[in-house]
C-alpha cells in the first residue's frame, strides 16, 4: 500500500524538494491570554509548540534570511514554505496579519504560506485576508484539532467544540484554502479505536494530516498527571502499530505531512525513545516495509 507523503506532494506541485521555514509572528493564544483560559492546552509548552521557530525579536524578512542560510549550509534547496508555527497565528489584528504574511511571501523563493492556528480564530475578516493572499501564492491553514472526542478535548483544555472545526474547514475550503489537521496519537485514556475514529473523521474532511506522538514536556500540567500515574506514554511498538493503521484508513488524496514529531530534548520527559529520531524513523520504515507501506501517490490515483 502506498501513502501520499508530503515529499511526494511537494515534488509534484513545485517540481523539486521544498523546505519549511518556521517563523514566529510574536502572537499568543486565546487559551493563554484569559479569553478562554490562562493555562493553555494541557500538553503545550511555554513556547507554544514553537521551540524550533525563529525568534520574534527579528522581523519576518530577517527570520527568513537566517533560516535560508542555515538550510543552505546543508543542502542546495531553492524553494521554501513560510510556516508561522508558535501559538495561534491568526490571533491578531488583520492589519498586523496582512503585514507579516505579505512580507513572508514576497520573495520568489517562497512558494507557499502555511499558518498554524485554531479553528475558533478564523473570523470573516481573517478569511477575507487569506482569500486575498491565496490569489498571490498558495495558502495552507493548519488546524490543531488533536481529537474528535469530547471527553479528551475537555481534558486537554482545547477550548472549542468539534462543530467549530467543521465550520472552519468548510469556510476555508469555500475560498480554496488547503487545510492540514493536527492529530495527537497517545492522548490520555484514548484507546487505539478512538484514535482511529479521529483519523477516519478527519480524513473525510481535510486535505492533509499531521500525525503527532504525544510528548510529555516539562512545566506542563500533563506532566503532573503523568507523574501521578494517571496514564502511560505509548511504547515505540504501540505507536508504530497505531500509525500503520492510521495510514491504511486515510483516503488516497489526503497528504500525510508528518508521521512523528520532534520534541525539544531539553523539555522532553516521556516517551524518551522519541528523542532518538534516527532510530524512530528506522523503526517506522522497518515496520512499514513489513506491512508493505511505501511513500508515493497511491496507485488508485
ChimeraX commands (.cxc) that place a marker at each C-alpha (Angstrom):
marker #1 position 0.00,0.00,0.00 radius 0.5
marker #1 position 1.27,3.47,-0.86 radius 0.5
marker #1 position 0.62,6.67,1.08 radius 0.5
marker #1 position 0.67,10.23,-0.20 radius 0.5
marker #1 position 3.66,11.77,1.59 radius 0.5
marker #1 position 4.42,15.47,1.88 radius 0.5
marker #1 position 7.65,15.00,-0.09 radius 0.5
marker #1 position 5.72,13.44,-2.97 radius 0.5
marker #1 position 3.14,16.24,-2.88 radius 0.5
marker #1 position 5.78,18.99,-2.85 radius 0.5
marker #1 position 7.76,17.49,-5.71 radius 0.5
marker #1 position 4.66,17.00,-7.84 radius 0.5
marker #1 position 3.37,20.51,-7.04 radius 0.5
marker #1 position 6.58,22.57,-7.14 radius 0.5
marker #1 position 8.84,20.35,-9.22 radius 0.5
marker #1 position 11.56,19.87,-6.61 radius 0.5
marker #1 position 12.28,19.47,-2.92 radius 0.5
marker #1 position 10.87,22.27,-0.75 radius 0.5
marker #1 position 11.83,23.13,2.84 radius 0.5
marker #1 position 9.69,24.72,5.53 radius 0.5
marker #1 position 10.97,27.80,7.31 radius 0.5
marker #1 position 9.49,28.13,10.82 radius 0.5
marker #1 position 8.60,31.74,11.55 radius 0.5
marker #1 position 7.48,33.50,14.71 radius 0.5
marker #1 position 4.83,36.19,14.42 radius 0.5
marker #1 position 5.00,37.03,18.14 radius 0.5
marker #1 position 1.39,36.06,18.82 radius 0.5
marker #1 position -0.28,34.45,21.80 radius 0.5
marker #1 position -3.42,32.31,22.12 radius 0.5
marker #1 position -6.96,32.79,23.49 radius 0.5
marker #1 position -6.24,29.75,25.63 radius 0.5
marker #1 position -3.45,31.69,27.35 radius 0.5
marker #1 position -4.43,35.35,27.45 radius 0.5
marker #1 position -7.60,34.78,29.50 radius 0.5
marker #1 position -10.12,34.90,26.67 radius 0.5
marker #1 position -10.77,31.17,27.11 radius 0.5
marker #1 position -8.21,30.18,29.75 radius 0.5
marker #1 position -4.80,31.23,31.01 radius 0.5
marker #1 position -3.14,27.80,31.22 radius 0.5
marker #1 position -3.03,26.77,27.57 radius 0.5
marker #1 position -3.69,23.24,26.36 radius 0.5
marker #1 position -2.56,20.70,28.93 radius 0.5
marker #1 position 0.31,19.41,26.75 radius 0.5
marker #1 position 1.52,22.72,25.35 radius 0.5
marker #1 position 4.94,24.06,26.27 radius 0.5
marker #1 position 5.55,27.64,27.24 radius 0.5
marker #1 position 6.89,28.21,23.74 radius 0.5
marker #1 position 3.53,27.32,22.21 radius 0.5
marker #1 position 4.94,24.33,20.29 radius 0.5
marker #1 position 7.39,26.61,18.57 radius 0.5
marker #1 position 10.71,25.66,20.11 radius 0.5
marker #1 position 12.26,25.29,16.66 radius 0.5
marker #1 position 10.89,28.54,15.25 radius 0.5
marker #1 position 12.87,31.75,14.88 radius 0.5
marker #1 position 12.92,34.50,17.48 radius 0.5
marker #1 position 10.09,37.01,17.31 radius 0.5
marker #1 position 12.66,39.74,18.06 radius 0.5
marker #1 position 13.66,39.58,14.40 radius 0.5
marker #1 position 11.39,40.93,11.68 radius 0.5
marker #1 position 9.96,38.42,9.22 radius 0.5
marker #1 position 12.43,39.14,6.43 radius 0.5
marker #1 position 15.40,38.59,8.74 radius 0.5
marker #1 position 13.88,35.41,10.15 radius 0.5
marker #1 position 13.52,34.07,6.61 radius 0.5
marker #1 position 17.03,35.07,5.60 radius 0.5
marker #1 position 18.64,33.47,8.65 radius 0.5
marker #1 position 16.65,30.25,8.16 radius 0.5
marker #1 position 17.60,30.10,4.48 radius 0.5
marker #1 position 21.27,30.40,5.33 radius 0.5
marker #1 position 21.04,27.57,7.89 radius 0.5
marker #1 position 19.26,25.31,5.41 radius 0.5
marker #1 position 21.57,26.16,2.51 radius 0.5
marker #1 position 24.56,25.18,4.64 radius 0.5
marker #1 position 23.22,21.62,4.45 radius 0.5
marker #1 position 21.50,21.49,1.06 radius 0.5
marker #1 position 21.15,23.33,-2.24 radius 0.5
marker #1 position 17.41,23.80,-1.71 radius 0.5
marker #1 position 15.98,26.72,-3.71 radius 0.5
marker #1 position 12.33,26.78,-2.65 radius 0.5
marker #1 position 10.75,27.31,0.75 radius 0.5
marker #1 position 7.43,27.42,2.59 radius 0.5
marker #1 position 6.93,30.24,5.08 radius 0.5
marker #1 position 5.47,28.50,8.14 radius 0.5
marker #1 position 4.05,30.51,11.04 radius 0.5
marker #1 position 4.29,27.96,13.84 radius 0.5
marker #1 position 4.16,29.04,17.52 radius 0.5
marker #1 position 0.87,29.69,19.28 radius 0.5
marker #1 position -2.18,30.90,17.27 radius 0.5
marker #1 position -1.13,32.67,14.09 radius 0.5
marker #1 position -4.41,34.32,13.17 radius 0.5
marker #1 position -4.90,35.74,16.68 radius 0.5
marker #1 position -4.05,39.38,15.96 radius 0.5
marker #1 position -5.44,42.33,14.09 radius 0.5
marker #1 position -5.98,41.81,10.37 radius 0.5
marker #1 position -3.71,44.78,9.69 radius 0.5
marker #1 position -0.84,43.11,11.53 radius 0.5
marker #1 position -1.52,39.73,9.94 radius 0.5
marker #1 position -1.58,41.24,6.48 radius 0.5
marker #1 position 1.76,42.95,7.13 radius 0.5
marker #1 position 3.66,39.87,8.29 radius 0.5
marker #1 position 2.06,37.39,5.89 radius 0.5
marker #1 position 2.69,39.69,2.93 radius 0.5
marker #1 position 6.32,40.13,3.97 radius 0.5
marker #1 position 6.67,36.36,4.27 radius 0.5
marker #1 position 5.61,35.63,0.69 radius 0.5
marker #1 position 7.39,38.50,-1.06 radius 0.5
marker #1 position 10.49,36.54,-2.07 radius 0.5
marker #1 position 10.43,34.48,-5.28 radius 0.5
marker #1 position 11.94,31.55,-3.37 radius 0.5
marker #1 position 8.85,31.36,-1.07 radius 0.5
marker #1 position 6.35,29.13,-2.86 radius 0.5
marker #1 position 3.62,28.85,-0.21 radius 0.5
marker #1 position 2.42,30.23,3.11 radius 0.5
marker #1 position 1.46,27.85,5.94 radius 0.5
marker #1 position -0.32,29.17,9.03 radius 0.5
marker #1 position -0.86,27.18,12.24 radius 0.5
marker #1 position -3.92,28.35,14.12 radius 0.5
marker #1 position -7.10,27.41,15.98 radius 0.5
marker #1 position -10.45,26.84,14.23 radius 0.5
marker #1 position -12.08,29.40,16.53 radius 0.5
marker #1 position -9.71,32.17,15.37 radius 0.5
marker #1 position -10.85,32.43,11.77 radius 0.5
marker #1 position -13.32,35.31,11.62 radius 0.5
marker #1 position -14.72,36.73,8.40 radius 0.5
marker #1 position -12.03,39.41,8.23 radius 0.5
marker #1 position -9.26,36.82,8.57 radius 0.5
marker #1 position -10.87,34.60,5.95 radius 0.5
marker #1 position -11.07,37.56,3.57 radius 0.5
marker #1 position -7.34,38.21,4.09 radius 0.5
marker #1 position -6.46,34.56,3.48 radius 0.5
marker #1 position -8.56,34.62,0.33 radius 0.5
marker #1 position -6.57,37.61,-0.99 radius 0.5
marker #1 position -3.23,36.03,-0.11 radius 0.5
marker #1 position -4.21,32.72,-1.68 radius 0.5
marker #1 position -4.62,34.51,-5.01 radius 0.5
marker #1 position -0.94,35.50,-4.80 radius 0.5
marker #1 position 0.60,32.26,-3.54 radius 0.5
marker #1 position -0.85,29.03,-2.14 radius 0.5
marker #1 position -2.02,29.32,1.47 radius 0.5
marker #1 position -2.28,26.37,3.82 radius 0.5
marker #1 position -4.01,26.58,7.19 radius 0.5
marker #1 position -3.01,24.09,9.86 radius 0.5
marker #1 position -5.71,23.42,12.45 radius 0.5
marker #1 position -4.88,21.94,15.85 radius 0.5
marker #1 position -7.76,19.54,16.37 radius 0.5
marker #1 position -5.88,16.68,18.13 radius 0.5
marker #1 position -9.01,14.55,18.74 radius 0.5
marker #1 position -12.72,14.38,17.88 radius 0.5
marker #1 position -13.66,13.00,21.30 radius 0.5
marker #1 position -15.28,15.49,23.67 radius 0.5
marker #1 position -14.09,13.86,26.89 radius 0.5
marker #1 position -10.50,14.09,25.69 radius 0.5
marker #1 position -10.84,17.60,24.25 radius 0.5
marker #1 position -12.24,18.81,27.58 radius 0.5
marker #1 position -9.38,17.14,29.43 radius 0.5
marker #1 position -6.70,18.72,27.26 radius 0.5
marker #1 position -8.46,22.12,27.58 radius 0.5
marker #1 position -8.79,22.60,23.84 radius 0.5
marker #1 position -11.46,25.22,24.37 radius 0.5
marker #1 position -13.79,24.68,21.40 radius 0.5
marker #1 position -16.30,22.08,20.21 radius 0.5
marker #1 position -15.90,19.78,17.22 radius 0.5
marker #1 position -18.51,21.75,15.28 radius 0.5
marker #1 position -16.16,24.75,15.30 radius 0.5
marker #1 position -13.54,22.70,13.47 radius 0.5
marker #1 position -16.12,21.52,10.92 radius 0.5
marker #1 position -17.22,25.09,10.24 radius 0.5
marker #1 position -13.63,26.29,9.87 radius 0.5
marker #1 position -12.84,23.56,7.34 radius 0.5
marker #1 position -15.95,24.40,5.29 radius 0.5
marker #1 position -15.14,28.12,5.34 radius 0.5
marker #1 position -11.54,27.57,4.32 radius 0.5
marker #1 position -12.46,25.18,1.53 radius 0.5
marker #1 position -15.04,27.64,0.24 radius 0.5
marker #1 position -12.20,30.07,-0.57 radius 0.5
marker #1 position -9.84,27.42,-1.91 radius 0.5
marker #1 position -7.56,27.14,1.12 radius 0.5
marker #1 position -5.70,23.89,1.70 radius 0.5
marker #1 position -6.45,22.53,5.22 radius 0.5
marker #1 position -3.99,20.45,7.25 radius 0.5
marker #1 position -5.23,18.92,10.51 radius 0.5
marker #1 position -3.07,18.09,13.50 radius 0.5
marker #1 position -3.88,14.85,15.35 radius 0.5
marker #1 position -2.12,13.65,18.51 radius 0.5
marker #1 position -1.74,9.91,18.99 radius 0.5
marker #1 position -1.47,8.68,22.57 radius 0.5
marker #1 position -3.64,11.21,24.38 radius 0.5
marker #1 position -4.51,10.03,27.91 radius 0.5
marker #1 position -7.32,7.48,28.17 radius 0.5
marker #1 position -7.80,7.21,24.41 radius 0.5
marker #1 position -7.92,3.68,23.02 radius 0.5
marker #1 position -6.49,2.75,19.65 radius 0.5
marker #1 position -10.06,2.60,18.34 radius 0.5
marker #1 position -10.72,6.18,19.48 radius 0.5
marker #1 position -7.58,7.41,17.73 radius 0.5
marker #1 position -8.60,5.66,14.51 radius 0.5
marker #1 position -12.07,7.22,14.77 radius 0.5
marker #1 position -10.43,10.64,14.85 radius 0.5
marker #1 position -8.27,9.82,11.82 radius 0.5
marker #1 position -11.23,8.48,9.85 radius 0.5
marker #1 position -13.35,11.55,10.68 radius 0.5
marker #1 position -10.61,13.98,9.76 radius 0.5
marker #1 position -9.68,12.07,6.61 radius 0.5
marker #1 position -13.15,12.69,5.22 radius 0.5
marker #1 position -12.75,16.46,5.61 radius 0.5
marker #1 position -9.14,17.61,5.42 radius 0.5
marker #1 position -6.53,17.92,2.64 radius 0.5
marker #1 position -3.60,16.88,4.80 radius 0.5
marker #1 position -2.83,15.49,8.24 radius 0.5
marker #1 position -0.01,15.70,10.74 radius 0.5
marker #1 position 0.15,12.60,12.93 radius 0.5
marker #1 position 1.98,13.52,16.12 radius 0.5
marker #1 position 3.11,11.38,19.03 radius 0.5
marker #1 position 2.09,12.81,22.41 radius 0.5
marker #1 position 5.16,14.33,24.04 radius 0.5
marker #1 position 5.15,14.88,27.78 radius 0.5
marker #1 position 7.13,18.02,28.46 radius 0.5
marker #1 position 8.50,19.81,31.48 radius 0.5
marker #1 position 6.43,22.60,33.03 radius 0.5
marker #1 position 3.11,21.30,31.70 radius 0.5
marker #1 position 0.03,20.14,33.59 radius 0.5
marker #1 position 0.18,16.97,31.52 radius 0.5
marker #1 position 3.46,16.11,33.24 radius 0.5
marker #1 position 1.78,16.36,36.64 radius 0.5
marker #1 position -0.81,13.79,35.60 radius 0.5
marker #1 position 1.88,11.56,34.09 radius 0.5
marker #1 position 3.94,11.68,37.28 radius 0.5
marker #1 position 0.80,10.86,39.27 radius 0.5
marker #1 position 0.41,7.68,37.23 radius 0.5
marker #1 position -2.87,8.72,35.60 radius 0.5
marker #1 position -1.77,7.48,32.18 radius 0.5
marker #1 position 1.13,5.82,30.40 radius 0.5
marker #1 position 3.09,7.00,27.38 radius 0.5
marker #1 position 3.00,4.87,24.25 radius 0.5
marker #1 position 5.84,2.49,23.58 radius 0.5
marker #1 position 7.52,2.73,20.19 radius 0.5
marker #1 position 5.88,-0.56,19.19 radius 0.5
marker #1 position 2.42,0.71,20.15 radius 0.5
marker #1 position 2.94,3.98,18.33 radius 0.5
marker #1 position 4.09,2.41,15.08 radius 0.5
marker #1 position 1.23,-0.10,15.16 radius 0.5
marker #1 position -1.31,2.71,15.55 radius 0.5
marker #1 position 0.48,4.78,12.90 radius 0.5
marker #1 position 0.27,1.97,10.35 radius 0.5
marker #1 position -3.46,1.57,10.92 radius 0.5
marker #1 position -3.96,5.34,10.61 radius 0.5
marker #1 position -2.23,5.43,7.24 radius 0.5
marker #1 position -4.23,2.47,5.98 radius 0.5
marker #1 position -7.61,4.14,6.66 radius 0.5
marker #1 position -6.77,7.59,5.31 radius 0.5
marker #1 position -8.22,8.40,1.85 radius 0.5
marker #1 position -5.77,8.27,-1.04 radius 0.5
marker #1 position -5.96,12.01,-1.71 radius 0.5
marker #1 position -5.02,13.10,1.84 radius 0.5
marker #1 position -1.40,14.22,2.10 radius 0.5
marker #1 position 0.42,12.90,5.16 radius 0.5
marker #1 position 2.60,15.79,6.30 radius 0.5
marker #1 position 4.02,14.10,9.39 radius 0.5
marker #1 position 4.26,10.59,10.80 radius 0.5
marker #1 position 6.09,11.51,14.00 radius 0.5
marker #1 position 7.46,14.66,15.58 radius 0.5
marker #1 position 10.44,16.19,17.34 radius 0.5
marker #1 position 10.13,17.22,20.97 radius 0.5
marker #1 position 12.65,19.66,22.40 radius 0.5
marker #1 position 15.13,17.34,24.13 radius 0.5
marker #1 position 15.65,19.92,26.88 radius 0.5
marker #1 position 11.94,19.69,27.73 radius 0.5
marker #1 position 11.10,16.08,26.89 radius 0.5
marker #1 position 10.26,13.81,29.83 radius 0.5
marker #1 position 8.48,10.96,28.04 radius 0.5
marker #1 position 8.50,8.91,25.94 radius 0.5
marker #1 position 12.28,9.13,25.89 radius 0.5
marker #1 position 12.55,6.77,22.94 radius 0.5
marker #1 position 11.16,9.55,20.76 radius 0.5
marker #1 position 14.33,11.62,21.28 radius 0.5
marker #1 position 16.32,9.25,19.08 radius 0.5
marker #1 position 14.85,10.38,15.78 radius 0.5
marker #1 position 17.12,8.22,13.63 radius 0.5
marker #1 position 16.08,5.07,15.49 radius 0.5
marker #1 position 12.41,6.09,15.40 radius 0.5
marker #1 position 12.45,6.62,11.63 radius 0.5
marker #1 position 14.41,3.42,11.05 radius 0.5
marker #1 position 11.90,1.50,13.18 radius 0.5
marker #1 position 8.96,3.04,11.34 radius 0.5
marker #1 position 10.49,2.25,7.96 radius 0.5
marker #1 position 11.19,-1.34,9.01 radius 0.5
marker #1 position 7.58,-1.95,10.10 radius 0.5
marker #1 position 6.26,-0.11,7.05 radius 0.5
marker #1 position 8.29,-2.46,4.88 radius 0.5
marker #1 position 6.90,-5.49,6.69 radius 0.5
marker #1 position 3.35,-4.18,6.18 radius 0.5
marker #1 position 4.11,-3.14,2.60 radius 0.5
marker #1 position 3.51,0.57,3.22 radius 0.5
marker #1 position 5.52,2.85,0.91 radius 0.5
marker #1 position 5.66,6.55,0.11 radius 0.5
marker #1 position 4.22,7.96,-3.09 radius 0.5
marker #1 position 0.86,8.77,-4.52 radius 0.5
marker #1 position -1.42,5.77,-4.22 radius 0.5
marker #1 position -1.92,3.56,-7.23 radius 0.5
marker #1 position -5.65,4.28,-7.33 radius 0.5
marker #1 position -4.85,7.85,-8.39 radius 0.5
marker link #1:1,2 radius 0.2
marker link #1:2,3 radius 0.2
marker link #1:3,4 radius 0.2
marker link #1:4,5 radius 0.2
marker link #1:5,6 radius 0.2
marker link #1:6,7 radius 0.2
marker link #1:7,8 radius 0.2
marker link #1:8,9 radius 0.2
marker link #1:9,10 radius 0.2
marker link #1:10,11 radius 0.2
marker link #1:11,12 radius 0.2
marker link #1:12,13 radius 0.2
marker link #1:13,14 radius 0.2
marker link #1:14,15 radius 0.2
marker link #1:15,16 radius 0.2
marker link #1:16,17 radius 0.2
marker link #1:17,18 radius 0.2
marker link #1:18,19 radius 0.2
marker link #1:19,20 radius 0.2
marker link #1:20,21 radius 0.2
marker link #1:21,22 radius 0.2
marker link #1:22,23 radius 0.2
marker link #1:23,24 radius 0.2
marker link #1:24,25 radius 0.2
marker link #1:25,26 radius 0.2
marker link #1:26,27 radius 0.2
marker link #1:27,28 radius 0.2
marker link #1:28,29 radius 0.2
marker link #1:29,30 radius 0.2
marker link #1:30,31 radius 0.2
marker link #1:31,32 radius 0.2
marker link #1:32,33 radius 0.2
marker link #1:33,34 radius 0.2
marker link #1:34,35 radius 0.2
marker link #1:35,36 radius 0.2
marker link #1:36,37 radius 0.2
marker link #1:37,38 radius 0.2
marker link #1:38,39 radius 0.2
marker link #1:39,40 radius 0.2
marker link #1:40,41 radius 0.2
marker link #1:41,42 radius 0.2
marker link #1:42,43 radius 0.2
marker link #1:43,44 radius 0.2
marker link #1:44,45 radius 0.2
marker link #1:45,46 radius 0.2
marker link #1:46,47 radius 0.2
marker link #1:47,48 radius 0.2
marker link #1:48,49 radius 0.2
marker link #1:49,50 radius 0.2
marker link #1:50,51 radius 0.2
marker link #1:51,52 radius 0.2
marker link #1:52,53 radius 0.2
marker link #1:53,54 radius 0.2
marker link #1:54,55 radius 0.2
marker link #1:55,56 radius 0.2
marker link #1:56,57 radius 0.2
marker link #1:57,58 radius 0.2
marker link #1:58,59 radius 0.2
marker link #1:59,60 radius 0.2
marker link #1:60,61 radius 0.2
marker link #1:61,62 radius 0.2
marker link #1:62,63 radius 0.2
marker link #1:63,64 radius 0.2
marker link #1:64,65 radius 0.2
marker link #1:65,66 radius 0.2
marker link #1:66,67 radius 0.2
marker link #1:67,68 radius 0.2
marker link #1:68,69 radius 0.2
marker link #1:69,70 radius 0.2
marker link #1:70,71 radius 0.2
marker link #1:71,72 radius 0.2
marker link #1:72,73 radius 0.2
marker link #1:73,74 radius 0.2
marker link #1:74,75 radius 0.2
marker link #1:75,76 radius 0.2
marker link #1:76,77 radius 0.2
marker link #1:77,78 radius 0.2
marker link #1:78,79 radius 0.2
marker link #1:79,80 radius 0.2
marker link #1:80,81 radius 0.2
marker link #1:81,82 radius 0.2
marker link #1:82,83 radius 0.2
marker link #1:83,84 radius 0.2
marker link #1:84,85 radius 0.2
marker link #1:85,86 radius 0.2
marker link #1:86,87 radius 0.2
marker link #1:87,88 radius 0.2
marker link #1:88,89 radius 0.2
marker link #1:89,90 radius 0.2
marker link #1:90,91 radius 0.2
marker link #1:91,92 radius 0.2
marker link #1:92,93 radius 0.2
marker link #1:93,94 radius 0.2
marker link #1:94,95 radius 0.2
marker link #1:95,96 radius 0.2
marker link #1:96,97 radius 0.2
marker link #1:97,98 radius 0.2
marker link #1:98,99 radius 0.2
marker link #1:99,100 radius 0.2
marker link #1:100,101 radius 0.2
marker link #1:101,102 radius 0.2
marker link #1:102,103 radius 0.2
marker link #1:103,104 radius 0.2
marker link #1:104,105 radius 0.2
marker link #1:105,106 radius 0.2
marker link #1:106,107 radius 0.2
marker link #1:107,108 radius 0.2
marker link #1:108,109 radius 0.2
marker link #1:109,110 radius 0.2
marker link #1:110,111 radius 0.2
marker link #1:111,112 radius 0.2
marker link #1:112,113 radius 0.2
marker link #1:113,114 radius 0.2
marker link #1:114,115 radius 0.2
marker link #1:115,116 radius 0.2
marker link #1:116,117 radius 0.2
marker link #1:117,118 radius 0.2
marker link #1:118,119 radius 0.2
marker link #1:119,120 radius 0.2
marker link #1:120,121 radius 0.2
marker link #1:121,122 radius 0.2
marker link #1:122,123 radius 0.2
marker link #1:123,124 radius 0.2
marker link #1:124,125 radius 0.2
marker link #1:125,126 radius 0.2
marker link #1:126,127 radius 0.2
marker link #1:127,128 radius 0.2
marker link #1:128,129 radius 0.2
marker link #1:129,130 radius 0.2
marker link #1:130,131 radius 0.2
marker link #1:131,132 radius 0.2
marker link #1:132,133 radius 0.2
marker link #1:133,134 radius 0.2
marker link #1:134,135 radius 0.2
marker link #1:135,136 radius 0.2
marker link #1:136,137 radius 0.2
marker link #1:137,138 radius 0.2
marker link #1:138,139 radius 0.2
marker link #1:139,140 radius 0.2
marker link #1:140,141 radius 0.2
marker link #1:141,142 radius 0.2
marker link #1:142,143 radius 0.2
marker link #1:143,144 radius 0.2
marker link #1:144,145 radius 0.2
marker link #1:145,146 radius 0.2
marker link #1:146,147 radius 0.2
marker link #1:147,148 radius 0.2
marker link #1:148,149 radius 0.2
marker link #1:149,150 radius 0.2
marker link #1:150,151 radius 0.2
marker link #1:151,152 radius 0.2
marker link #1:152,153 radius 0.2
marker link #1:153,154 radius 0.2
marker link #1:154,155 radius 0.2
marker link #1:155,156 radius 0.2
marker link #1:156,157 radius 0.2
marker link #1:157,158 radius 0.2
marker link #1:158,159 radius 0.2
marker link #1:159,160 radius 0.2
marker link #1:160,161 radius 0.2
marker link #1:161,162 radius 0.2
marker link #1:162,163 radius 0.2
marker link #1:163,164 radius 0.2
marker link #1:164,165 radius 0.2
marker link #1:165,166 radius 0.2
marker link #1:166,167 radius 0.2
marker link #1:167,168 radius 0.2
marker link #1:168,169 radius 0.2
marker link #1:169,170 radius 0.2
marker link #1:170,171 radius 0.2
marker link #1:171,172 radius 0.2
marker link #1:172,173 radius 0.2
marker link #1:173,174 radius 0.2
marker link #1:174,175 radius 0.2
marker link #1:175,176 radius 0.2
marker link #1:176,177 radius 0.2
marker link #1:177,178 radius 0.2
marker link #1:178,179 radius 0.2
marker link #1:179,180 radius 0.2
marker link #1:180,181 radius 0.2
marker link #1:181,182 radius 0.2
marker link #1:182,183 radius 0.2
marker link #1:183,184 radius 0.2
marker link #1:184,185 radius 0.2
marker link #1:185,186 radius 0.2
marker link #1:186,187 radius 0.2
marker link #1:187,188 radius 0.2
marker link #1:188,189 radius 0.2
marker link #1:189,190 radius 0.2
marker link #1:190,191 radius 0.2
marker link #1:191,192 radius 0.2
marker link #1:192,193 radius 0.2
marker link #1:193,194 radius 0.2
marker link #1:194,195 radius 0.2
marker link #1:195,196 radius 0.2
marker link #1:196,197 radius 0.2
marker link #1:197,198 radius 0.2
marker link #1:198,199 radius 0.2
marker link #1:199,200 radius 0.2
marker link #1:200,201 radius 0.2
marker link #1:201,202 radius 0.2
marker link #1:202,203 radius 0.2
marker link #1:203,204 radius 0.2
marker link #1:204,205 radius 0.2
marker link #1:205,206 radius 0.2
marker link #1:206,207 radius 0.2
marker link #1:207,208 radius 0.2
marker link #1:208,209 radius 0.2
marker link #1:209,210 radius 0.2
marker link #1:210,211 radius 0.2
marker link #1:211,212 radius 0.2
marker link #1:212,213 radius 0.2
marker link #1:213,214 radius 0.2
marker link #1:214,215 radius 0.2
marker link #1:215,216 radius 0.2
marker link #1:216,217 radius 0.2
marker link #1:217,218 radius 0.2
marker link #1:218,219 radius 0.2
marker link #1:219,220 radius 0.2
marker link #1:220,221 radius 0.2
marker link #1:221,222 radius 0.2
marker link #1:222,223 radius 0.2
marker link #1:223,224 radius 0.2
marker link #1:224,225 radius 0.2
marker link #1:225,226 radius 0.2
marker link #1:226,227 radius 0.2
marker link #1:227,228 radius 0.2
marker link #1:228,229 radius 0.2
marker link #1:229,230 radius 0.2
marker link #1:230,231 radius 0.2
marker link #1:231,232 radius 0.2
marker link #1:232,233 radius 0.2
marker link #1:233,234 radius 0.2
marker link #1:234,235 radius 0.2
marker link #1:235,236 radius 0.2
marker link #1:236,237 radius 0.2
marker link #1:237,238 radius 0.2
marker link #1:238,239 radius 0.2
marker link #1:239,240 radius 0.2
marker link #1:240,241 radius 0.2
marker link #1:241,242 radius 0.2
marker link #1:242,243 radius 0.2
marker link #1:243,244 radius 0.2
marker link #1:244,245 radius 0.2
marker link #1:245,246 radius 0.2
marker link #1:246,247 radius 0.2
marker link #1:247,248 radius 0.2
marker link #1:248,249 radius 0.2
marker link #1:249,250 radius 0.2
marker link #1:250,251 radius 0.2
marker link #1:251,252 radius 0.2
marker link #1:252,253 radius 0.2
marker link #1:253,254 radius 0.2
marker link #1:254,255 radius 0.2
marker link #1:255,256 radius 0.2
marker link #1:256,257 radius 0.2
marker link #1:257,258 radius 0.2
marker link #1:258,259 radius 0.2
marker link #1:259,260 radius 0.2
marker link #1:260,261 radius 0.2
marker link #1:261,262 radius 0.2
marker link #1:262,263 radius 0.2
marker link #1:263,264 radius 0.2
marker link #1:264,265 radius 0.2
marker link #1:265,266 radius 0.2
marker link #1:266,267 radius 0.2
marker link #1:267,268 radius 0.2
marker link #1:268,269 radius 0.2
marker link #1:269,270 radius 0.2
marker link #1:270,271 radius 0.2
marker link #1:271,272 radius 0.2
marker link #1:272,273 radius 0.2
marker link #1:273,274 radius 0.2
marker link #1:274,275 radius 0.2
marker link #1:275,276 radius 0.2
marker link #1:276,277 radius 0.2
marker link #1:277,278 radius 0.2
marker link #1:278,279 radius 0.2
marker link #1:279,280 radius 0.2
marker link #1:280,281 radius 0.2
marker link #1:281,282 radius 0.2
marker link #1:282,283 radius 0.2
marker link #1:283,284 radius 0.2
marker link #1:284,285 radius 0.2
marker link #1:285,286 radius 0.2
marker link #1:286,287 radius 0.2
marker link #1:287,288 radius 0.2
marker link #1:288,289 radius 0.2
marker link #1:289,290 radius 0.2
marker link #1:290,291 radius 0.2
marker link #1:291,292 radius 0.2
marker link #1:292,293 radius 0.2
marker link #1:293,294 radius 0.2
marker link #1:294,295 radius 0.2
marker link #1:295,296 radius 0.2
marker link #1:296,297 radius 0.2
marker link #1:297,298 radius 0.2
marker link #1:298,299 radius 0.2
marker link #1:299,300 radius 0.2
marker link #1:300,301 radius 0.2
view
